[in-house]
Amino acid sequence: MRIGTVNTPSGPRAVVAVDGDRLVDLNASDPSLPADTVQLLKLGPDALRRAASAAGSAQAKTLPYEPANLGPAVTPGKLFCIGRNYAAHAAETGSEVPEKP
C-alpha cells in the first residue's frame, strides 16, 4: 500500500495510490480515519488495515493523480541544515569547502 498526502482546496489529505492514476481520499472514504497522514501512521497497524479496506472499497472516494498536488507524507518537527558552502561552516564540521554550493 502506497500512502501519501495530496494538497486539496480544503487542505492536505491522507491518500492511498491505486491503479497508478487514482488516489483514494481515506477520510472521505472512511470518516473514522484521520485526514492527516501523520495521524494515520501514528494510529498503527489497525488504522493501516482500515485504510487498505477503504482503498479497496467500491465506495472509495477517489481523486485524480496530479503530481503537482502531492505533498509530503510527514512533517518533521525540526529541520537541521549545515551550510558547507561557507568556509566557517565547513571548518566547524571538519569538511572541505565544495567547489559549488
Buried (B, 14 or more C-beta within 10 A) or exposed (E): EEBBBBBBEEEBBBBBBBEEEBBBBBBBBBEEBBBBBBEBBEBEEEBBEBBBEBBEEEEBBBBEBEEEBBBEBEEEEEEEEEEBEEEEBBEEEEEEEEEEE
